[in-house]
Amino acid sequence: MTDTAKMWIERARAGIEQLGIPELQKTGILPEAGKKFFPVIGYPPLTMFRDMDQDTLFKDFERRPVSPTIAYIHIPFCPSRCTFCHWITKTKSPEEAVDEYLHYLDQEMAIYKRNMGMDAIPARSVLVGGGTPTYLNAAQMERFMKSIHNHFDLTTCTQFSVEAEPGTLLGEDGAAKLKVMKEHGVDRISMGVQSFDDDVLRYMGRVHTRAEAIAAVDAIHDAGIHNVMIDLIYAYPNQTVESWVENLLTAASLNVAGWQLYRLRVKQHGDRQGRILKVMNREPDRFPSVEETLLMKYLGITMSEELGYGEHQTRIFAKNKDEISHYLRDWCCALTDVVGVGVSSWSNLRGVFSLNVGDHDLQKYYDYIRQGKVSVNRGKIRDRDDELRRSFILPLKNMTVSKKFYKARTGVDVNDVFGEQLVWFKEHDLIAENQDSIWLTKRGRFFADEVSTQFFNPDYLPFPEVLLHTAPLAAV
């Protein structure tokens, strides 16, 4: 262990004691005392949607309340399938298979546009995710970018972000596709580095190396795209606290805007259970302990902040708050509508959630579009309970709950809904409030997902053993 790593770890061990974790472990709000973990990304969770079709999604669409809209577009192709991935991916696909998908993706955008009664769908932020969107070659990227601009109105778009894998951005083809993206308005790259440890990368199933990740940062800047964010995962098998410190120090040494830190997600939260569950069942001793996992989390927060990267949204650190994902900010905090296009993507349109077919071989996805339909096969019409909880849970988990904003969305005061429920969380120094806002304390933000889960409807709890310290909602 280097002296620098030792210093950071010693400081973190002293600091984490002040959070009083043993006390919280006894309350039952941490699944299996913190061993289990489920990320609060949306509410209700996507995995709990039921059968639904496009008729429900678009019924009386023009008479439903209008909301600002953002766009998510899913590219399922990848160089390899990572053991931690919970999404639909296709690996090592030939060029013609990618071309076929891009054809149907363009058609689905047109079907969305037609059903929404619009010449172009206004999007105030865009995220292209996957999968690996930069799996496309330069010609395919050009075709894809033109398709987006043909169907979406980006005149008021504040950020156009694309997810990437380092190896796909290198060499002449990498430079060519970056040039295409830059020319079409892409101003942010979110790169899935995950680790700077080559041994851990191989165990993850990644095909890029530490050196390639570093080189890719330079390649993005050379293309004139200067908002580069990277993803890093902690609590991965074979990962140590010491190696995690070195990961963070490496990240801080690069010319990046910031990073998103992810705790390893074992329980399925997408359309496909990741192989990581089999790894855990087969080799549990390879995984860091709960104590090591929480220490890594504490190190991620404190090191990021002390190295000049503020936590502008839970688990998202950047030098400048405007450099974080506008898509995530708009979705989680402003609660905007979402038009989601592509296999396994999801939408939120005027009070109705929908999820596109999760189809590994893509044929079911193509069948929907051949029938002139968007590929929706699951969803949920938000009811009053959903709206009251969602308008509180997502802003609380990610930033802060504005009491004025909550009342504007729901028609009631947030304290009339959750006032009695908040007493326990204030007593345990997890939540604080003033006249205008409600927010997570330092202790609460450390367990942001677990505290937010406490406000779920009991029917949506990800783990049955979670002990709720909340009461049924008031009749409002």
URKA-V202361 format. One line per field, one symbol per residue. psi: psi as a letter, one per 30 degrees, with the letter a starting at -180 (. if undefined). burial: 1 if it has 9 or more other ideal C-beta (glycine too) atoms within 8 Angstrom, else 0. A space follows every 10 residues. Layout:
psi: ???
burial: ???
This chain:
psi: kleeeeeeee eeeeeffffh eeeefffgfj khgfelkkkj elklkefgll klafeeegkh efflkkllkl kkkkjfklel jkffkgljlk khkleeeeee eeeeeeeeee eeeeffhkek jkjflkkjaa ajegfkleee eeeeeeeeff fkjgfgkfkj kkklkeffgl aeeeeeeeee eefggkgkkj kieelgjeee eeffglglle eeeeeeeeee effgjfjjll kkklglkfkl eeeeeeeeee efflilfalk kkkkjekkga gkklffeeee eeifffklle eeeeeeeeee eeeeefggjk ifkkgjklek fffljeeeee efefhllkjk klkgllljjh gkklklkjje ffeeeeeeef ggllgkflak kkaeeeeeee feeeeeeedl jkeeeeeeef glkeffegee ffeeeefghf kllafflklk leeefeheee eeffglkffg kfkffkjkhl llklj.
burial: 0000110110 1110110010 1001101011 1001011111 0111110010 0111011100 1001000111 1111111111 1111111111 1000001111 1101111111 1110110001 1111111111 1111111101 1111111111 1101001011 1111111111 0001111111 1101010111 1111111001 1011110101 0111111111 1010101111 1111110010 1111111111 1101011111 1111111111 0101111011 0000001100 0111111111 1111100011 1011111100 0011111111 1110111111 1111111111 0111111110 0101110110 0011111111 0100011111 1111111110 1110111011 0101001110 1101110101 1000001111 1011111111 1111110001 1110010010 001000
